[in-house]
Amino acid sequence: MATPEKATIALDTMQMLDPCRLKPDSIETERIITVLDETIAKLELSSLIPRIIDSLDRFADVLGPEITNSLIEHQKLANEMEHLLASSEEGDTMRAEEQRGCLCLLEQRLKCSVRNVLRLLLANPSLCQALNYKAWVRESPAEVFIKAFGEFRNFMLERLLTSPGEEEEKIWFMEDISLQIKKNTEAITALQAELAAAIRTREEEIHKKDNVIKDLKNSMQDLTKDCEAGIRQIKQEGEKQQKEELQASQARCARLQQDIQQLGAQLSALVLEHRASELALRKRKRRAEMEIVNWIQKYDTDMGEKQAEYEEIHAAYTEEKAQLSLLKEKHAVLLQEYSQIEEERRICENKKEQALKELNTMNHAAIRIQAFWRGYLVRSLFKSKRKKKGKGKGKSKKTKK
């Protein structure tokens, strides 16, 4: 018979195995379960990608151009992967290394494509909900993997919510149950073997039935007594072992409690130290933020002044540019007039030079004419004097005679 203490432990263990108790009781557990649930959701959504691609014409308006283009690119990569796998199976061994490298690169691109499609789908929760409500038929390997991952999630939840003491009690209880089941199974197997032998003996020797039945009853009674004695001995050993393990567990709990206290003191010291460092870092951050704000304000002020100065200079530049264009137009007109004046001046100079040349020629001719005339006059005068002298000598000669 089971003792009250053992029955209580068994009841606690059965309550611990109850799925209704498997609720998160800490932030870390909730985070782990949330990550597993999100992974299951992503697995379910990724298993629907081939079906969505097959029905892409119906869902193109709902999915939008970005998701549709990503799905089309993913389908191209998947087809290229299938083609490369088929060619690697049919190809020769010389290109095996090259095909393996291409396959690894294509596999990385396909993974990136799946992550990109999941990111775009998960960004629209209503679309994900609508796709999950759609009656899709998943492929059997994906369904098996998702189911196995869900079982892994439940197992992790059970392990996370099971304390070390409960885990030890559960292991002890399961070992005890397994041992009892094993012994009962061996006893039942032995009884079944003996019963089969008895049945065969009964069929072979019908006339010895009564004696065989009596022998079987006696053997069964002896076996029952042996089983009861063995069960009592097992219970006694189990209770003794339970007491020893309880004492060892209490001692271990005391040591663990002492370690917990020491670690708590260390944690408090580290928290105080980290809070002080955090306060110093916060002050430094606040000073840096104030400096940044001041620099930004100074930058805005300087840039405002520079902008005003730039606008003023730009206005002056625009005005000077307009004046320059006006002056260029006037310069062009003046240049044209200057060219005309230069041309007229050149013509006048040419005329003056021509007139001067003519005047010089005339002066030269006049000088020559005057010189010639003076020479002529001088020669005429000399001739007249010479004639007069000749006449005077003639008269004087006549007078002397």
SEZA-372338 format. One record per residue (C-alpha): residue in three letters; x, y, z. Coordinates in pm, whole numbers, plus 32768, in hexadecimal, padded with zeros to 4 digits. Layout:
// SEZA-372338
ALAXYZ;...
***
This chain:
// SEZA-372338
MET800080008000;ALA806D81627FBA;THR80C2823F80E3;PRO801283938109;GLU815A844B80C9;LYS8198838B7F8A;ALA803183BF7F19;THR805685357F54;ILE8196853D7E84;ALA80EC847A7D6E;LEU7FC385687D76;ASP80A986987D65;THR816485FA7C44;MET802285B47B87;GLN7FB4871D7BC1;MET810887907B41;LEU80D186C77A01;ASP7F7A876679CD;PRO7F83883F788D;CYS7E97893D792E;ARG7FB189A77A17;LEU809E89F478F8;LYS80848B6F78FF;PRO81B08C5B78EF;ASP82128CE57A43;SER83408DBC79E8;ILE83A98EBA78E2;GLU84C18DD8785E;THR83CF8CB57832;GLU82D58D967781;ARG83E78E17769B;ILE845C8CB77643;ILE82F78C417603;THR82B08D7C7538;VAL83E48D367460;LEU83728BCC742D;ASP820E8C3C73D8;GLU82928D3E72E0;THR836F8C2F7247;ILE82428B477224;ALA817E8C647180;LYS829F8CA67090;LEU82B78B307042;GLU81428B216FFA;LEU81598C586F21;SER82908BDF6E68;SER81E68A8E6E24;LEU80D08B536D75;ILE81BD8C0C6C89;PRO81B18AFF6B72;ARG80338AFD6B7F;ILE80278C7B6B76;ILE81118C7D6A4A;ASP80328B816997;SER7F068C6969D2;LEU7FC88DAD6999;ASP7ED98E27688B;ARG7DB48E27697F;PHE7E718ED16A9B;ALA7F418FCD69D3;ASP7E5B90F06A2C;VAL7E4F908E6B9D;LEU7FC3904D6BC3;GLY8037918B6B19;PRO814F91BF6A1B;GLU827391A16B0F;ILE820790506BA2;THR81A28FD36A47;ASN82F8902A69B6;SER83A68F836ADF;LEU82D48E466AAE;ILE83208E426939;GLU84958E696983;HIS847A8D516A85;GLN83CF8C706985;LYS84E88CB7688C;LEU85EE8C586992;ALA852D8B1A69EA;ASN85158AB56879;GLU86868AFF684D;MET86D38A286981;GLU8604890768F7;HIS86AB892667A5;LEU8806892C6845;LEU87B687FB691B;ALA8735873F67EA;SER8869879C671F;SER895187386840;GLU88AF85DE6849;GLU88CB85B166D1;GLY8A1C865F6699;ASP8B7B85D166A2;THR8C6385D167CE;MET8D5186D56739;ARG8C6487F76780;ALA8BF6877768D5;GLU8CC988726999;GLU8C52899868C5;GLN8AE7892A68E3;ARG8B1289026A5B;GLY8B8E8A696A7A;CYS8A6E8AE969A3;LEU897C8A1C6A73;CYS8A008AB36BBA;LEU89E78C156B2C;LEU88888BD26AA8;GLU88228B3E6BF6;GLN88948C7D6CA9;ARG87D08D526BB2;LEU869C8C766BE0;LYS86B48C9A6D5B;CYS86D18E146D3B;SER85A48E126C50;VAL84D38D4C6D4D;ARG85378E3E6E64;ASN84DE8F686D89;VAL83878ED46D2F;LEU833C8E836E9D;ARG83A58FE46F04;LEU82BA907E6E04;LEU81998F956E62;LEU81C68FC46FDA;ALA81C5913D6FA9;ASN805391176F4E;PRO7FA99054706B;SER7E5190626FCB;LEU7EDC8FC06E8E;CYS7F868EAE6F5C;GLN7E418E6D7017;ALA7D808E576ED0;LEU7E808D656E3E;ASN7E758C8A6F77;TYR7CF78C7F6F6F;LYS7D058C0F6E05;ALA7CD38A946DE8;TRP7E2D8A3F6D67;VAL7EA788DB6D48;ARG800D88CB6DC3;GLU810487CB6D4C;SER812D86A26E33;PRO82A086E06E8D;ALA8253884A6EEE;GLU812387DD6FBA;VAL81EF86D3706C;PHE830887C870B6;ILE821588D37139;LYS816987CE7213;ALA82B887557298;PHE832288BC72DD;GLY81DA88F67398;GLU822187C3746C;PHE837E884B74A9;ARG82E189957517;ASN81FC88E3760E;PHE83218816768D;MET83F3895276BE;LEU82D089FA7772;GLU82AF88CE7856;ARG842588C9789B;LEU84318A4178DC;LEU830D8A3179CF;THR839589047A89;SER8473895A7BB2;PRO85A388847C07;GLY84EF87EA7D31;GLU83BD879A7C61;GLU84A087107B52;GLU854886267C4C;GLU83F785BB7CD8;LYS837585837B79;ILE84A884B37B1B;TRP848B83EA7C5B;PHE831783B57C26;MET834683527AB7;GLU846082647B15;ASP838881CC7C27;ILE826381A87B37;SER834581197A28;LEU83D980227B21;GLN82827FB77B95;ILE82037F9E7A31;LYS83347ED379D2;LYS83097DE27AF7;ASN81967DC67ABE;THR81D57D8C794E;GLU82D27C7D799F;ALA81DF7BDE7A8F;ILE80C57BF47993;THR81A97B6B7884;ALA820B7A4B7966;LEU80A07A0D79C0;GLN803D7A1E7854;ALA8151792877FB;GLU80E4783D790F;LEU7F79786678A7;ALA7FD4781A773D;ALA809476E977AF;ALA7F6B7682787F;ILE7E8176B17759;ARG7F6175E1767B;THR7F7874DA7789;ARG7DFF74E277AC;GLU7DD374B07638;GLU7ED2739A762D;GLU7E6F72EF776F;ILE7D01732F77B0;HIS7CED721478AA;LYS7DF772C27984;LYS7D3A740C798C;ASP7CDC740C7AF9;ASN7E3B73C37B73;VAL7ECE74CB7A8D;ILE7DCE75CD7B00;LYS7E2075827C6B;ASP7F9475A37C23;LEU7F5676EB7B6F;LYS7E85776F7C8F;ASN7F92770F7D85;SER809E77AC7CAD;MET7FC978E47C84;GLN7F9578FB7DF9;ASP810778D07E34;LEU814E79D27D26;THR80567AC27DC4;LYS80FA7A977F13;ASP824F7AC97E79;CYS81D17BFF7DC1;GLU81397C8D7F00;ALA827B7C4A7FBE;GLY83457CE57EA3;ILE825F7E167E98;ARG827C7E448012;GLN83F57E297FFB;ILE83F87F227ED8;LYS831F80137F9E;GLN83FF7FF780CD;GLU853580317FF9;GLY848581507F48;GLU842181F68090;LYS858281CA8116;GLN861382587FD6;GLN851583747FE0;LYS857F83CF8143;GLU86ED83CA80DF;GLU86A884997FAA;LEU85D085888079;GLN86EC85BD8170;ALA87E485ED8053;SER86F086DC7FA9;GLN86C587A780EA;ALA883E87C08112;ARG886088217FA6;CYS874989217FCE;ALA87FE89B880F9;ARG893F89D4802E;LEU88828A667F0A;GLN87D28B5D7FF3;GLN89238BCC807A;ASP89A88BEE7F16;ILE88708CB47EBB;GLN88AA8DA27FDC;GLN8A168DD47F78;LEU89B68E0A7E0E;GLY88A18EF87E7B;ALA899E8FC67F3F;GLN8A878FCA7E11;LEU896290287D33;SER890391497E19;ALA8A6A91C77E1A;LEU8A7B91AE7C9F;VAL892B925D7C7C;LEU89A1937D7D57;GLU8AE793947C96;HIS8A3593877B47;ARG893594897BB9;ALA8A4E95767C1D;SER8AFB95437AD0;GLU89AE95687A1D;LEU896E96B17AD6;ALA8AC597327A72;LEU8A8996C8790B;ARG8933976F790F;LYS89CF98B4798C;ARG8AD8989F787E;LYS89CC9857777D;ARG88FC997F77F8;ARG8A2A9A6677E1;ALA8A7599E37686;GLU890C9A1A761E;MET89159B7E76A5;GLU8A589BBF75E9;ILE89BF9B2E74AF;VAL88889C0A74DA;ASN89659D3E750C;TRP8A369CE773DE;ILE88FA9CB07312;GLN886D9E007382;LYS89B99EA97333;TYR89C19DFA71E3;ASP885C9E6A719A;THR88B29FD271FE;ASP89F19FD4712D;MET893F9F367008;GLY8826A0397026;GLU8924A152701E;LYS89DEA0AC6F00;GLN8894A0796E49;ALA8836A1E86E78;GLU8990A2536E06;TYR897AA1646CE1;GLU8825A1EC6C7E;GLU88A9A3516C97;ILE89DEA2FC6BC9;HIS8906A23C6AD4;ALA881DA3676AAD;ALA894AA44C6A77;TYR89DCA34F6986;THR8893A33D68C8;GLU8882A4B868B6;GLU89EFA4D46847;LYS89B5A3C0674D;ALA888DA48266BC;GLN8964A5BC66B3;LEU8A7CA4F46611;SER8992A4746502;LEU8918A5D964C9;LEU8A80A65764BC;LYS8AD9A53E63CB;GLU89BCA5AA62E8;LYS8A31A71562FE;HIS8B99A6A262C8;ALA8B2DA5E56192;VAL8A7BA71B610C;LEU8BA3A7F96169;LEU8C94A6FD60D0;GLN8BCDA7055F8F;GLU8BCBA8835F97;TYR8D40A8845FEB;SER8D80A79F5EC3;GLN8CBEA88A5DE3;ILE8D77A9B95E73;GLU8EC5A9055E47;GLU8E66A8AF5CE4;GLU8E02AA1B5CA3;ARG8F3EAA915D4F;ARG900DA9A55C7C;ILE8F63AA245B43;CYS8FA1AB8A5BB5;GLU910BAB365C01;ASN912FAA9B5AAD;LYS9093ABD05A10;LYS9177ACB15AE1;GLU92A7ABE35A80;GLN9239ABF05916;ALA9202AD69592E;LEU934DAD9059E6;LYS93FCACC958DB;GLU9357AD9D57D0;LEU93B0AED95898;ASN9517AE6358BD;THR9522AE13574D;MET9494AF6956FD;ASN9582B01257F1;HIS96A3AF53575D;ALA9632AFB35600;ALA95FDB11B566F;ILE9757B120570E;ARG97EDB09655D1;ILE9726B1855501;GLN9790B2A355E5;ALA98F8B22C55DE;PHE98E8B2075469;TRP9847B35E5452;ARG994AB3FC5535;GLY9A59B354546F;TYR99B9B3CE5333;LEU99A4B52F53C3;VAL9B0DB5215438;ARG9B7DB49F52E7;SER9AACB5AA5239;LEU9B43B6B2531D;PHE9CA1B63252DD;LYS9C5CB6315165;SER9BDBB795516F;LYS9D0CB80A5235;ARG9DF2B7535150;LYS9D52B7F65027;LYS9D6AB94C50CB;LYS9EDCB9175113;GLY9F15B8B34FAD;LYS9E6DB9EA4F27;GLY9F35BAD05013;LYSA083BA444F9A;GLYA01BBA7A4E34;LYS9FC5BBE24E6F;SERA108BC254F28;LYSA1D1BB904E0C;LYSA11ABC674D14;THRA15ABD9D4DED;LYSA2D1BD584DFF;LYSA2E7BD404C8B;
***
